[in-house]
Amino acid sequence: MFQTKGMHVSDNRFHTYRPADGHGLRHDPLNAIVGPRPIGWIATVNEQGASNLAPYSFFNVFNYTPPIIGFSSTGWKDTVRNAEKTGEFVWNLVTRSLVDRMNLSSASFDKQVDEFDVARLEKIPSCLVRPPRVAASPVQFECRVTQIVQLQATSGRSLETWLTLGEVVAIHIERAFLHDGIYDTLAARPVLRAGGPGGYSELKEDSLFDLRRPASPAAALAEGTTLPVLPTKA
């Protein structure tokens, strides 16, 4: 057993570190480990109605009924400011055919620049909220803000990061991706962040497998007894 900046490490199998002390690697592995992650391509408008479109790699769905999604922004950026002022935003699905245009919209433009124009994307009006939708995206969620939370460290220090949560009040799905009442995830060719400075991933048929939950706790216990105990060391 040896000690690494206040931590006891039992063997040399793991690269162990405290994030507060730095990772000691060429690139912070956090994003690469927690991946792939869906992309929050968020459209908002300011109080004057000017549009903004930006992607966020910290994005996910947080509740089923009612549906609530959220994205995290490092810095109080135009997207968060607009969502806070208007109480609305729209999420647009990023697909393989749209990923280059999504990437263009990630640049830090002045607030008067419309990223829809930069990426040469047509807008389509939303039904219940003011921000427009990306017309070329096969799925869009219209959302109303429920919470904007400034994140905190364990010390209680407020971070310059805000989590914006919104209830999905309208969902638009291109009919071509609905088969017998089921949404075909792979057919839409969604793109996800996959770690590293520029790593992305596309969901494909050969990466999909089926895994059902155990029918009951008893079934899980019975199946577990048939498995060998995995070694703790490679």
Protein Blocks (a to p, Z undefined) as FASTA:
>chain_A
ZZeehiacfbfkbccddfknogoiabdfklmmnccddddddddddfkopacddddfbdcd
fbfbdcddddddehjafklmmmmmnopacdddddfklmmmmmmmmpccdfkbcfklmnop
acdddfkbmbdcdfklmbdcddddfbdcddddfkopacfbdcdddddfbdcddfklpggh
iacfklnopacdeejjkbccdddfklgccddddfbfklmmmmmmmpccddfbZZ
